[in-house]
Structure formats: structure tokens, C-alpha cells
């Protein structure tokens, strides 16, 4: 009977130790100031807007997608992503990229886009018609 409790307790301690270790290894920082991103080696989650006037480039041979982002202070950052262009990228209002800054540009491992909500427009039209 005691062996069951010892084995169960050991499993719980190992599990909690592993979870604690994994929690300390997560070092993703959130940054909205692109000037600061250029001076760190950490994995960063950066938020900004796509610079539509500069467009974007797609290299089908290397499977690369690149574009420019701008932060609230007006600092631009070139982003390079290995993969396809995200859905709704062209209609996005803001972009969140996760990755690291290396060799003069941001190498993204993940891109999330925020698009304007179709429900906000519908809500304002319905509200205006009731007034």
C-alpha cells in the first residue's frame, strides 16, 4: 500500500519539476518598440502595422514572404517569414509577429493578422437605422 503512495508522489514531484523547468524556459518578450527589438537576442512578439505603400515580396523558390512593419513611434522593421502569406494579410489592420532580429531584419516564426470586424460595421448600420 505504501509503495503506491510513494510511486504516485514521485510521479507528481517529477511532473511539477518538469512543468517548472518548462515555464522558466519560455522567454518570449512582448515589444511594441522596434528600436528595442534591434538590441536583443530574445524571441520577441512584436505588434505593428503593415506598411502598405512598400508592398510585400513573395519568393516562391525559397518559400519566403517579406514585408515592412511600422510601430507607434514610426520605426520601420523588415520582416521575413518562411512560409506562405497569411490569410487576410492585405486587409489586416495590425500584425503580430513572433521571432528574432538577425542580420538587419526580423525573422518571423509566426504571423498573426488582425482584420477589421465585419460585425462592427453591421452593428453601427443597425444602430443608425433605429435612431
Beta strands, then each sheet from edge to edge (+ up, - down):
strand 1: 29-31
strand 2: 44-50
strand 3: 56-59
strand 4: 64-70
strand 5: 76-82
strand 6: 92-102
strand 7: 105-115
sheet 1: 1+ 2+ 4- 3+
sheet 2: 1+ 2+ 6- 7+ 5+
end
